[in-house]
Amino acid sequence: MPTATRHSVEEIWRWLADVPDPEIPVISITDLGIIRNVAWDGDTLVVAVTPTYSGCPATSIINLDIETMLHDKGIAKVRLERQLAPAWTTDWITADGREKLKAFGIAPPVDSTAANERLLKRIESLSGKPDSTVPCPRCGSTRTEKISQFGSTLCKASYRCSDCLEPFDYFKCI
């Protein structure tokens, strides 16, 4: 069992930035925006984690990865708290995370997912305006089409670029 060591919260955030998302390992759990808070409660480190959605199959692996990494860094007592409110949205993906997704060939979310943006999209769809364009992460073309609402994971949709003809995943706005 590791010995009790109290590291700074800033250092712990840096460590968490090295924990990859198990479904999209090119981005970290902090890039994804699911770590909501890190704080000491006496000699116990408390990490608040918001899953991307309540049924996300990666949640248990993420929690295990967090605990394992923190124990390996010498933190003896760790408590993970599942924070469901406010619910996670793709707005929480960092700018760096969006660039990493794009470089990996996954189109990052286009629109904001905040409630007012969702309402605006519903109004636009009723008025006959087209949905937002998803640029190709490989060539940048906006001549793309949705192939399937579901991609390699539930949080992604399958698209194809009409210019470079490459298929790609789009990280859906949730």
Number of C-alpha atoms within 10 A of each C-alpha: 8 12 11 13 13 15 13 11 14 11 10 18 15 11 15 20 16 14 18 19 20 16 14 14 12 14 24 20 22 22 24 25 20 23 20 16 14 18 14 16 11 9 13 15 20 17 23 17 23 22 23 21 15 11 9 12 15 14 19 11 13 20 17 13 17 21 19 13 16 19 18 12 15 15 22 18 19 18 14 15 14 15 17 14 7 8 13 22 19 23 17 18 20 15 13 12 20 21 16 18 23 21 14 16 18 24 27 26 21 17 18 16 19 14 9 10 12 15 12 12 19 13 12 13 12 10 9 8 11 10 11 10 14 23 22 29 23 17 13 15 15 15 15 21 16 17 14 12 13 16 17 12 14 14 19 22 20 21 24 21 22 14 13 14 12 15 20 24 26 29 23 20 17 18
